[in-house]
């Protein structure tokens, strides 16, 4: 499983996911698996004004 830590400012959760998938699509070594993606919240963004999140996506090495 591949993962990334991102900071979400305000409520713009889409931006880090787009960036994550763009980098994954450009990486020719891995392909996505048909499994759910999920986030782990590392802080309370309602209090801090930003969210630190871990983003998880299941991948496997591409077979060439």
CHARMM internal coordinates of N, CA and C (Angstrom, degrees):
IC EDIT
DIST 1 N 1 CA 1.4488
DIST 1 CA 1 C 1.5233
ANGL 1 N 1 CA 1 C 108.02
DIST 1 C 2 N 1.2999
ANGL 1 CA 1 C 2 N 116.27
DIHE 1 N 1 CA 1 C 2 N 136.90
DIST 2 N 2 CA 1.4570
ANGL 1 C 2 N 2 CA 121.28
DIHE 1 CA 1 C 2 N 2 CA 179.17
DIST 2 CA 2 C 1.5175
ANGL 2 N 2 CA 2 C 108.35
DIHE 1 C 2 N 2 CA 2 C -101.61
DIST 2 C 3 N 1.3251
ANGL 2 CA 2 C 3 N 116.69
DIHE 2 N 2 CA 2 C 3 N 147.13
DIST 3 N 3 CA 1.4518
ANGL 2 C 3 N 3 CA 118.88
DIHE 2 CA 2 C 3 N 3 CA -179.31
DIST 3 CA 3 C 1.5104
ANGL 3 N 3 CA 3 C 110.82
DIHE 2 C 3 N 3 CA 3 C -144.46
DIST 3 C 4 N 1.3011
ANGL 3 CA 3 C 4 N 114.09
DIHE 3 N 3 CA 3 C 4 N 165.73
DIST 4 N 4 CA 1.4554
ANGL 3 C 4 N 4 CA 122.02
DIHE 3 CA 3 C 4 N 4 CA -179.28
DIST 4 CA 4 C 1.5203
ANGL 4 N 4 CA 4 C 108.27
DIHE 3 C 4 N 4 CA 4 C -149.22
DIST 4 C 5 N 1.3196
ANGL 4 CA 4 C 5 N 116.34
DIHE 4 N 4 CA 4 C 5 N 147.63
DIST 5 N 5 CA 1.4613
ANGL 4 C 5 N 5 CA 121.55
DIHE 4 CA 4 C 5 N 5 CA 173.11
DIST 5 CA 5 C 1.5194
ANGL 5 N 5 CA 5 C 107.03
DIHE 4 C 5 N 5 CA 5 C -104.48
DIST 5 C 6 N 1.3215
ANGL 5 CA 5 C 6 N 116.46
DIHE 5 N 5 CA 5 C 6 N 133.12
DIST 6 N 6 CA 1.4624
ANGL 5 C 6 N 6 CA 120.72
DIHE 5 CA 5 C 6 N 6 CA -178.10
DIST 6 CA 6 C 1.5175
ANGL 6 N 6 CA 6 C 109.61
DIHE 5 C 6 N 6 CA 6 C -136.15
DIST 6 C 7 N 1.3231
ANGL 6 CA 6 C 7 N 115.40
DIHE 6 N 6 CA 6 C 7 N 156.43
DIST 7 N 7 CA 1.4597
ANGL 6 C 7 N 7 CA 121.30
DIHE 6 CA 6 C 7 N 7 CA 173.26
DIST 7 CA 7 C 1.5190
ANGL 7 N 7 CA 7 C 107.70
DIHE 6 C 7 N 7 CA 7 C -110.17
DIST 7 C 8 N 1.3214
ANGL 7 CA 7 C 8 N 116.09
DIHE 7 N 7 CA 7 C 8 N 127.19
DIST 8 N 8 CA 1.4564
ANGL 7 C 8 N 8 CA 122.75
DIHE 7 CA 7 C 8 N 8 CA 178.32
DIST 8 CA 8 C 1.5179
ANGL 8 N 8 CA 8 C 107.29
DIHE 7 C 8 N 8 CA 8 C -106.34
DIST 8 C 9 N 1.3215
ANGL 8 CA 8 C 9 N 116.31
DIHE 8 N 8 CA 8 C 9 N 119.90
DIST 9 N 9 CA 1.4569
ANGL 8 C 9 N 9 CA 121.19
DIHE 8 CA 8 C 9 N 9 CA 178.40
DIST 9 CA 9 C 1.5205
ANGL 9 N 9 CA 9 C 107.59
DIHE 8 C 9 N 9 CA 9 C -94.80
DIST 9 C 10 N 1.3283
ANGL 9 CA 9 C 10 N 115.94
DIHE 9 N 9 CA 9 C 10 N 129.75
DIST 10 N 10 CA 1.4590
ANGL 9 C 10 N 10 CA 119.42
DIHE 9 CA 9 C 10 N 10 CA -176.05
DIST 10 CA 10 C 1.5185
ANGL 10 N 10 CA 10 C 109.40
DIHE 9 C 10 N 10 CA 10 C 66.99
DIST 10 C 11 N 1.3244
ANGL 10 CA 10 C 11 N 115.64
DIHE 10 N 10 CA 10 C 11 N -129.39
DIST 11 N 11 CA 1.4644
ANGL 10 C 11 N 11 CA 120.16
DIHE 10 CA 10 C 11 N 11 CA -178.79
DIST 11 CA 11 C 1.5226
ANGL 11 N 11 CA 11 C 112.52
DIHE 10 C 11 N 11 CA 11 C -118.98
DIST 11 C 12 N 1.3353
ANGL 11 CA 11 C 12 N 118.89
DIHE 11 N 11 CA 11 C 12 N 22.79
DIST 12 N 12 CA 1.4643
ANGL 11 C 12 N 12 CA 122.03
DIHE 11 CA 11 C 12 N 12 CA -176.79
DIST 12 CA 12 C 1.5267
ANGL 12 N 12 CA 12 C 110.91
DIHE 11 C 12 N 12 CA 12 C -84.33
DIST 12 C 13 N 1.3370
ANGL 12 CA 12 C 13 N 116.50
DIHE 12 N 12 CA 12 C 13 N 69.07
DIST 13 N 13 CA 1.4635
ANGL 12 C 13 N 13 CA 121.20
DIHE 12 CA 12 C 13 N 13 CA -179.54
DIST 13 CA 13 C 1.5250
ANGL 13 N 13 CA 13 C 112.09
DIHE 12 C 13 N 13 CA 13 C -73.64
DIST 13 C 14 N 1.3161
ANGL 13 CA 13 C 14 N 118.17
DIHE 13 N 13 CA 13 C 14 N -21.81
DIST 14 N 14 CA 1.4697
ANGL 13 C 14 N 14 CA 120.91
DIHE 13 CA 13 C 14 N 14 CA -177.35
DIST 14 CA 14 C 1.5261
ANGL 14 N 14 CA 14 C 111.70
DIHE 13 C 14 N 14 CA 14 C -67.90
DIST 14 C 15 N 1.3348
ANGL 14 CA 14 C 15 N 118.19
DIHE 14 N 14 CA 14 C 15 N -38.76
DIST 15 N 15 CA 1.4694
ANGL 14 C 15 N 15 CA 121.29
DIHE 14 CA 14 C 15 N 15 CA -174.17
DIST 15 CA 15 C 1.5301
ANGL 15 N 15 CA 15 C 113.13
DIHE 14 C 15 N 15 CA 15 C -57.62
DIST 15 C 16 N 1.3487
ANGL 15 CA 15 C 16 N 120.25
DIHE 15 N 15 CA 15 C 16 N -51.15
DIST 16 N 16 CA 1.4651
ANGL 15 C 16 N 16 CA 118.06
DIHE 15 CA 15 C 16 N 16 CA -179.86
DIST 16 CA 16 C 1.5318
ANGL 16 N 16 CA 16 C 112.95
DIHE 15 C 16 N 16 CA 16 C -64.95
DIST 16 C 17 N 1.3429
ANGL 16 CA 16 C 17 N 117.71
DIHE 16 N 16 CA 16 C 17 N -31.52
DIST 17 N 17 CA 1.4633
ANGL 16 C 17 N 17 CA 119.08
DIHE 16 CA 16 C 17 N 17 CA 177.13
DIST 17 CA 17 C 1.5233
ANGL 17 N 17 CA 17 C 110.57
DIHE 16 C 17 N 17 CA 17 C -67.66
DIST 17 C 18 N 1.3372
ANGL 17 CA 17 C 18 N 117.72
DIHE 17 N 17 CA 17 C 18 N -43.53
DIST 18 N 18 CA 1.4735
ANGL 17 C 18 N 18 CA 120.64
DIHE 17 CA 17 C 18 N 18 CA 176.98
DIST 18 CA 18 C 1.5231
ANGL 18 N 18 CA 18 C 110.23
DIHE 17 C 18 N 18 CA 18 C -59.61
DIST 18 C 19 N 1.3264
ANGL 18 CA 18 C 19 N 116.93
DIHE 18 N 18 CA 18 C 19 N -45.16
DIST 19 N 19 CA 1.4626
ANGL 18 C 19 N 19 CA 120.58
DIHE 18 CA 18 C 19 N 19 CA 179.69
DIST 19 CA 19 C 1.5308
ANGL 19 N 19 CA 19 C 110.75
DIHE 18 C 19 N 19 CA 19 C -62.59
DIST 19 C 20 N 1.3091
ANGL 19 CA 19 C 20 N 116.53
DIHE 19 N 19 CA 19 C 20 N -41.46
DIST 20 N 20 CA 1.4604
ANGL 19 C 20 N 20 CA 121.18
DIHE 19 CA 19 C 20 N 20 CA 179.95
DIST 20 CA 20 C 1.5273
ANGL 20 N 20 CA 20 C 110.85
DIHE 19 C 20 N 20 CA 20 C -62.55
DIST 20 C 21 N 1.3427
ANGL 20 CA 20 C 21 N 116.93
DIHE 20 N 20 CA 20 C 21 N -49.06
DIST 21 N 21 CA 1.4602
ANGL 20 C 21 N 21 CA 119.96
DIHE 20 CA 20 C 21 N 21 CA -178.52
DIST 21 CA 21 C 1.5191
ANGL 21 N 21 CA 21 C 111.85
DIHE 20 C 21 N 21 CA 21 C -68.14
DIST 21 C 22 N 1.3224
ANGL 21 CA 21 C 22 N 118.20
DIHE 21 N 21 CA 21 C 22 N -35.74
DIST 22 N 22 CA 1.4650
ANGL 21 C 22 N 22 CA 120.18
DIHE 21 CA 21 C 22 N 22 CA 175.87
DIST 22 CA 22 C 1.5252
ANGL 22 N 22 CA 22 C 110.80
DIHE 21 C 22 N 22 CA 22 C -61.15
DIST 22 C 23 N 1.3317
ANGL 22 CA 22 C 23 N 117.63
DIHE 22 N 22 CA 22 C 23 N -43.98
DIST 23 N 23 CA 1.4671
ANGL 22 C 23 N 23 CA 119.87
DIHE 22 CA 22 C 23 N 23 CA 179.20
DIST 23 CA 23 C 1.5261
ANGL 23 N 23 CA 23 C 110.79
DIHE 22 C 23 N 23 CA 23 C -67.84
DIST 23 C 24 N 1.3280
ANGL 23 CA 23 C 24 N 117.54
DIHE 23 N 23 CA 23 C 24 N -35.80
DIST 24 N 24 CA 1.4594
ANGL 23 C 24 N 24 CA 120.87
DIHE 23 CA 23 C 24 N 24 CA 178.03
DIST 24 CA 24 C 1.5270
ANGL 24 N 24 CA 24 C 110.88
DIHE 23 C 24 N 24 CA 24 C -66.40
DIST 24 C 25 N 1.3180
ANGL 24 CA 24 C 25 N 117.50
DIHE 24 N 24 CA 24 C 25 N -42.06
DIST 25 N 25 CA 1.4625
ANGL 24 C 25 N 25 CA 120.91
DIHE 24 CA 24 C 25 N 25 CA -179.89
DIST 25 CA 25 C 1.5236
ANGL 25 N 25 CA 25 C 111.67
DIHE 24 C 25 N 25 CA 25 C -66.23
DIST 25 C 26 N 1.3245
ANGL 25 CA 25 C 26 N 117.30
DIHE 25 N 25 CA 25 C 26 N -29.84
DIST 26 N 26 CA 1.4631
ANGL 25 C 26 N 26 CA 121.08
DIHE 25 CA 25 C 26 N 26 CA 179.12
DIST 26 CA 26 C 1.5283
ANGL 26 N 26 CA 26 C 112.12
DIHE 25 C 26 N 26 CA 26 C -80.87
DIST 26 C 27 N 1.3172
ANGL 26 CA 26 C 27 N 117.39
DIHE 26 N 26 CA 26 C 27 N -14.86
DIST 27 N 27 CA 1.4635
ANGL 26 C 27 N 27 CA 122.06
DIHE 26 CA 26 C 27 N 27 CA 179.85
DIST 27 CA 27 C 1.5228
ANGL 27 N 27 CA 27 C 108.38
DIHE 26 C 27 N 27 CA 27 C -86.17
DIST 27 C 28 N 1.3148
ANGL 27 CA 27 C 28 N 117.46
DIHE 27 N 27 CA 27 C 28 N 105.76
DIST 28 N 28 CA 1.4621
ANGL 27 C 28 N 28 CA 120.94
DIHE 27 CA 27 C 28 N 28 CA -174.54
DIST 28 CA 28 C 1.5291
ANGL 28 N 28 CA 28 C 112.95
DIHE 27 C 28 N 28 CA 28 C -76.62
DIST 28 C 29 N 1.3169
ANGL 28 CA 28 C 29 N 118.41
DIHE 28 N 28 CA 28 C 29 N -1.97
DIST 29 N 29 CA 1.4627
ANGL 28 C 29 N 29 CA 120.90
DIHE 28 CA 28 C 29 N 29 CA -177.74
DIST 29 CA 29 C 1.5311
ANGL 29 N 29 CA 29 C 113.26
DIHE 28 C 29 N 29 CA 29 C -87.29
DIST 29 C 30 N 1.3397
ANGL 29 CA 29 C 30 N 117.73
DIHE 29 N 29 CA 29 C 30 N -18.18
DIST 30 N 30 CA 1.4627
ANGL 29 C 30 N 30 CA 120.90
DIHE 29 CA 29 C 30 N 30 CA -174.68
DIST 30 CA 30 C 1.5158
ANGL 30 N 30 CA 30 C 111.62
DIHE 29 C 30 N 30 CA 30 C -127.25
DIST 30 C 31 N 1.3431
ANGL 30 CA 30 C 31 N 114.16
DIHE 30 N 30 CA 30 C 31 N 154.97
DIST 31 N 31 CA 1.4581
ANGL 30 C 31 N 31 CA 121.02
DIHE 30 CA 30 C 31 N 31 CA 171.77
DIST 31 CA 31 C 1.5229
ANGL 31 N 31 CA 31 C 108.24
DIHE 30 C 31 N 31 CA 31 C -134.28
DIST 31 C 32 N 1.3295
ANGL 31 CA 31 C 32 N 115.52
DIHE 31 N 31 CA 31 C 32 N 151.54
DIST 32 N 32 CA 1.4595
ANGL 31 C 32 N 32 CA 120.25
DIHE 31 CA 31 C 32 N 32 CA -178.36
DIST 32 CA 32 C 1.5158
ANGL 32 N 32 CA 32 C 110.81
DIHE 31 C 32 N 32 CA 32 C -73.38
DIST 32 C 33 N 1.3130
ANGL 32 CA 32 C 33 N 115.03
DIHE 32 N 32 CA 32 C 33 N 148.93
DIST 33 N 33 CA 1.4592
ANGL 32 C 33 N 33 CA 122.36
DIHE 32 CA 32 C 33 N 33 CA 173.26
DIST 33 CA 33 C 1.5267
ANGL 33 N 33 CA 33 C 108.75
DIHE 32 C 33 N 33 CA 33 C -99.53
DIST 33 C 34 N 1.3272
ANGL 33 CA 33 C 34 N 118.54
DIHE 33 N 33 CA 33 C 34 N 152.21
DIST 34 N 34 CA 1.4671
ANGL 33 C 34 N 34 CA 120.79
DIHE 33 CA 33 C 34 N 34 CA -179.86
DIST 34 CA 34 C 1.5347
ANGL 34 N 34 CA 34 C 111.47
DIHE 33 C 34 N 34 CA 34 C -78.45
DIST 34 C 35 N 1.3102
ANGL 34 CA 34 C 35 N 115.08
DIHE 34 N 34 CA 34 C 35 N 66.39
DIST 35 N 35 CA 1.4640
ANGL 34 C 35 N 35 CA 122.22
DIHE 34 CA 34 C 35 N 35 CA 179.19
DIST 35 CA 35 C 1.5219
ANGL 35 N 35 CA 35 C 108.20
DIHE 34 C 35 N 35 CA 35 C -131.44
DIST 35 C 36 N 1.3210
ANGL 35 CA 35 C 36 N 117.66
DIHE 35 N 35 CA 35 C 36 N 160.13
DIST 36 N 36 CA 1.4636
ANGL 35 C 36 N 36 CA 120.01
DIHE 35 CA 35 C 36 N 36 CA -178.76
DIST 36 CA 36 C 1.5295
ANGL 36 N 36 CA 36 C 112.59
DIHE 35 C 36 N 36 CA 36 C -67.22
DIST 36 C 37 N 1.3124
ANGL 36 CA 36 C 37 N 115.14
DIHE 36 N 36 CA 36 C 37 N 149.54
DIST 37 N 37 CA 1.4695
ANGL 36 C 37 N 37 CA 123.05
DIHE 36 CA 36 C 37 N 37 CA 169.78
DIST 37 CA 37 C 1.5269
ANGL 37 N 37 CA 37 C 106.37
DIHE 36 C 37 N 37 CA 37 C -95.37
DIST 37 C 38 N 1.3355
ANGL 37 CA 37 C 38 N 116.11
DIHE 37 N 37 CA 37 C 38 N 154.50
DIST 38 N 38 CA 1.4597
ANGL 37 C 38 N 38 CA 117.94
DIHE 37 CA 37 C 38 N 38 CA 177.03
DIST 38 CA 38 C 1.5127
ANGL 38 N 38 CA 38 C 110.55
DIHE 37 C 38 N 38 CA 38 C -153.44
DIST 38 C 39 N 1.3351
ANGL 38 CA 38 C 39 N 115.04
DIHE 38 N 38 CA 38 C 39 N 165.78
DIST 39 N 39 CA 1.4655
ANGL 38 C 39 N 39 CA 123.06
DIHE 38 CA 38 C 39 N 39 CA 179.78
DIST 39 CA 39 C 1.5222
ANGL 39 N 39 CA 39 C 109.26
DIHE 38 C 39 N 39 CA 39 C -120.85
DIST 39 C 40 N 1.3294
ANGL 39 CA 39 C 40 N 115.61
DIHE 39 N 39 CA 39 C 40 N 148.10
DIST 40 N 40 CA 1.4588
ANGL 39 C 40 N 40 CA 122.61
DIHE 39 CA 39 C 40 N 40 CA 170.83
DIST 40 CA 40 C 1.5231
ANGL 40 N 40 CA 40 C 106.10
DIHE 39 C 40 N 40 CA 40 C -119.19
DIST 40 C 41 N 1.3095
ANGL 40 CA 40 C 41 N 116.74
DIHE 40 N 40 CA 40 C 41 N 123.83
DIST 41 N 41 CA 1.4638
ANGL 40 C 41 N 41 CA 122.02
DIHE 40 CA 40 C 41 N 41 CA -178.37
DIST 41 CA 41 C 1.5229
ANGL 41 N 41 CA 41 C 109.39
DIHE 40 C 41 N 41 CA 41 C -88.24
DIST 41 C 42 N 1.3314
ANGL 41 CA 41 C 42 N 116.55
DIHE 41 N 41 CA 41 C 42 N 126.23
DIST 42 N 42 CA 1.4594
ANGL 41 C 42 N 42 CA 121.86
DIHE 41 CA 41 C 42 N 42 CA -175.65
DIST 42 CA 42 C 1.5233
ANGL 42 N 42 CA 42 C 113.37
DIHE 41 C 42 N 42 CA 42 C -98.10
DIST 42 C 43 N 1.3144
ANGL 42 CA 42 C 43 N 116.81
DIHE 42 N 42 CA 42 C 43 N -9.35
DIST 43 N 43 CA 1.4623
ANGL 42 C 43 N 43 CA 120.71
DIHE 42 CA 42 C 43 N 43 CA 177.96
DIST 43 CA 43 C 1.5202
ANGL 43 N 43 CA 43 C 108.81
DIHE 42 C 43 N 43 CA 43 C -152.46
DIST 43 C 44 N 1.3222
ANGL 43 CA 43 C 44 N 116.61
DIHE 43 N 43 CA 43 C 44 N 175.22
DIST 44 N 44 CA 1.4587
ANGL 43 C 44 N 44 CA 122.38
DIHE 43 CA 43 C 44 N 44 CA 177.71
DIST 44 CA 44 C 1.5228
ANGL 44 N 44 CA 44 C 108.47
DIHE 43 C 44 N 44 CA 44 C -98.67
DIST 44 C 45 N 1.3175
ANGL 44 CA 44 C 45 N 116.73
DIHE 44 N 44 CA 44 C 45 N 99.52
DIST 45 N 45 CA 1.4556
ANGL 44 C 45 N 45 CA 121.54
DIHE 44 CA 44 C 45 N 45 CA -178.14
DIST 45 CA 45 C 1.5144
ANGL 45 N 45 CA 45 C 113.72
DIHE 44 C 45 N 45 CA 45 C -64.32
DIST 45 C 46 N 1.3234
ANGL 45 CA 45 C 46 N 117.17
DIHE 45 N 45 CA 45 C 46 N -24.39
DIST 46 N 46 CA 1.4575
ANGL 45 C 46 N 46 CA 119.95
DIHE 45 CA 45 C 46 N 46 CA 177.79
DIST 46 CA 46 C 1.5280
ANGL 46 N 46 CA 46 C 110.53
DIHE 45 C 46 N 46 CA 46 C -64.12
DIST 46 C 47 N 1.3250
ANGL 46 CA 46 C 47 N 116.29
DIHE 46 N 46 CA 46 C 47 N -30.82
DIST 47 N 47 CA 1.4649
ANGL 46 C 47 N 47 CA 120.61
DIHE 46 CA 46 C 47 N 47 CA 178.65
DIST 47 CA 47 C 1.5244
ANGL 47 N 47 CA 47 C 112.01
DIHE 46 C 47 N 47 CA 47 C -88.54
DIST 47 C 48 N 1.3435
ANGL 47 CA 47 C 48 N 117.12
DIHE 47 N 47 CA 47 C 48 N -38.21
DIST 48 N 48 CA 1.4621
ANGL 47 C 48 N 48 CA 121.88
DIHE 47 CA 47 C 48 N 48 CA -171.61
DIST 48 CA 48 C 1.5256
ANGL 48 N 48 CA 48 C 114.40
DIHE 47 C 48 N 48 CA 48 C -90.20
DIST 48 C 49 N 1.3483
ANGL 48 CA 48 C 49 N 118.11
DIHE 48 N 48 CA 48 C 49 N -20.83
DIST 49 N 49 CA 1.4595
ANGL 48 C 49 N 49 CA 120.79
DIHE 48 CA 48 C 49 N 49 CA -176.77
DIST 49 CA 49 C 1.5194
ANGL 49 N 49 CA 49 C 113.23
DIHE 48 C 49 N 49 CA 49 C 85.99
DIST 49 C 50 N 1.3050
ANGL 49 CA 49 C 50 N 117.44
DIHE 49 N 49 CA 49 C 50 N -1.02
DIST 50 N 50 CA 1.4655
ANGL 49 C 50 N 50 CA 123.27
DIHE 49 CA 49 C 50 N 50 CA 174.62
DIST 50 CA 50 C 1.5233
ANGL 50 N 50 CA 50 C 107.01
DIHE 49 C 50 N 50 CA 50 C -150.30
DIST 50 C 51 N 1.3235
ANGL 50 CA 50 C 51 N 115.90
DIHE 50 N 50 CA 50 C 51 N 161.32
DIST 51 N 51 CA 1.4603
ANGL 50 C 51 N 51 CA 122.20
DIHE 50 CA 50 C 51 N 51 CA 179.27
DIST 51 CA 51 C 1.5172
ANGL 51 N 51 CA 51 C 108.59
DIHE 50 C 51 N 51 CA 51 C -119.22
DIST 51 C 52 N 1.3198
ANGL 51 CA 51 C 52 N 118.04
DIHE 51 N 51 CA 51 C 52 N 130.34
DIST 52 N 52 CA 1.4607
ANGL 51 C 52 N 52 CA 121.95
DIHE 51 CA 51 C 52 N 52 CA 167.69
DIST 52 CA 52 C 1.5237
ANGL 52 N 52 CA 52 C 105.84
DIHE 51 C 52 N 52 CA 52 C -99.44
DIST 52 C 53 N 1.3302
ANGL 52 CA 52 C 53 N 115.78
DIHE 52 N 52 CA 52 C 53 N 122.76
DIST 53 N 53 CA 1.4564
ANGL 52 C 53 N 53 CA 120.20
DIHE 52 CA 52 C 53 N 53 CA -176.05
DIST 53 CA 53 C 1.5227
ANGL 53 N 53 CA 53 C 110.31
DIHE 52 C 53 N 53 CA 53 C -131.05
DIST 53 C 54 N 1.3232
ANGL 53 CA 53 C 54 N 115.73
DIHE 53 N 53 CA 53 C 54 N 151.11
DIST 54 N 54 CA 1.4598
ANGL 53 C 54 N 54 CA 122.11
DIHE 53 CA 53 C 54 N 54 CA 167.42
DIST 54 CA 54 C 1.5208
ANGL 54 N 54 CA 54 C 106.09
DIHE 53 C 54 N 54 CA 54 C -103.39
DIST 54 C 55 N 1.3289
ANGL 54 CA 54 C 55 N 116.60
DIHE 54 N 54 CA 54 C 55 N 132.85
DIST 55 N 55 CA 1.4607
ANGL 54 C 55 N 55 CA 122.47
DIHE 54 CA 54 C 55 N 55 CA -178.58
DIST 55 CA 55 C 1.5244
ANGL 55 N 55 CA 55 C 107.83
DIHE 54 C 55 N 55 CA 55 C -112.42
DIST 55 C 56 N 1.3177
ANGL 55 CA 55 C 56 N 117.28
DIHE 55 N 55 CA 55 C 56 N 126.82
DIST 56 N 56 CA 1.4613
ANGL 55 C 56 N 56 CA 122.12
DIHE 55 CA 55 C 56 N 56 CA -176.17
DIST 56 CA 56 C 1.5259
ANGL 56 N 56 CA 56 C 110.56
DIHE 55 C 56 N 56 CA 56 C -116.83
DIST 56 C 57 N 1.3356
ANGL 56 CA 56 C 57 N 115.30
DIHE 56 N 56 CA 56 C 57 N 131.22
DIST 57 N 57 CA 1.4608
ANGL 56 C 57 N 57 CA 122.80
DIHE 56 CA 56 C 57 N 57 CA 177.70
DIST 57 CA 57 C 1.5266
ANGL 57 N 57 CA 57 C 107.50
DIHE 56 C 57 N 57 CA 57 C -135.86
DIST 57 C 58 N 1.3151
ANGL 57 CA 57 C 58 N 117.25
DIHE 57 N 57 CA 57 C 58 N 129.36
DIST 58 N 58 CA 1.4633
ANGL 57 C 58 N 58 CA 121.32
DIHE 57 CA 57 C 58 N 58 CA 179.16
DIST 58 CA 58 C 1.5283
ANGL 58 N 58 CA 58 C 109.55
DIHE 57 C 58 N 58 CA 58 C -78.24
DIST 58 C 59 N 1.3298
ANGL 58 CA 58 C 59 N 115.91
DIHE 58 N 58 CA 58 C 59 N 126.43
DIST 59 N 59 CA 1.4629
ANGL 58 C 59 N 59 CA 121.92
DIHE 58 CA 58 C 59 N 59 CA 178.38
DIST 59 CA 59 C 1.5237
ANGL 59 N 59 CA 59 C 109.05
DIHE 58 C 59 N 59 CA 59 C -136.39
DIST 59 C 60 N 1.3097
ANGL 59 CA 59 C 60 N 114.51
DIHE 59 N 59 CA 59 C 60 N 165.79
DIST 60 N 60 CA 1.4607
ANGL 59 C 60 N 60 CA 120.83
DIHE 59 CA 59 C 60 N 60 CA 173.64
DIST 60 CA 60 C 1.5185
ANGL 60 N 60 CA 60 C 108.16
DIHE 59 C 60 N 60 CA 60 C -141.25
DIST 60 C 61 N 1.3183
ANGL 60 CA 60 C 61 N 117.23
DIHE 60 N 60 CA 60 C 61 N 156.10
DIST 61 N 61 CA 1.4649
ANGL 60 C 61 N 61 CA 119.47
DIHE 60 CA 60 C 61 N 61 CA 176.01
DIST 61 CA 61 C 1.5311
ANGL 61 N 61 CA 61 C 109.97
DIHE 60 C 61 N 61 CA 61 C -62.10
DIST 61 C 62 N 1.3186
ANGL 61 CA 61 C 62 N 115.85
DIHE 61 N 61 CA 61 C 62 N 139.95
DIST 62 N 62 CA 1.4647
ANGL 61 C 62 N 62 CA 120.07
DIHE 61 CA 61 C 62 N 62 CA 176.41
DIST 62 CA 62 C 1.5159
ANGL 62 N 62 CA 62 C 109.01
DIHE 61 C 62 N 62 CA 62 C -72.29
DIST 62 C 63 N 1.3106
ANGL 62 CA 62 C 63 N 114.59
DIHE 62 N 62 CA 62 C 63 N 143.69
DIST 63 N 63 CA 1.4675
ANGL 62 C 63 N 63 CA 120.69
DIHE 62 CA 62 C 63 N 63 CA 176.05
DIST 63 CA 63 C 1.5180
ANGL 63 N 63 CA 63 C 107.67
DIHE 62 C 63 N 63 CA 63 C -94.58
DIST 63 C 64 N 1.3059
ANGL 63 CA 63 C 64 N 117.24
DIHE 63 N 63 CA 63 C 64 N 114.72
DIST 64 N 64 CA 1.4735
ANGL 63 C 64 N 64 CA 120.92
DIHE 63 CA 63 C 64 N 64 CA -177.33
DIST 64 CA 64 C 1.4954
ANGL 64 N 64 CA 64 C 110.95
DIHE 63 C 64 N 64 CA 64 C -94.09
END
COOR INIT
IC SEED 1 N 1 CA 1 C
IC BUILD
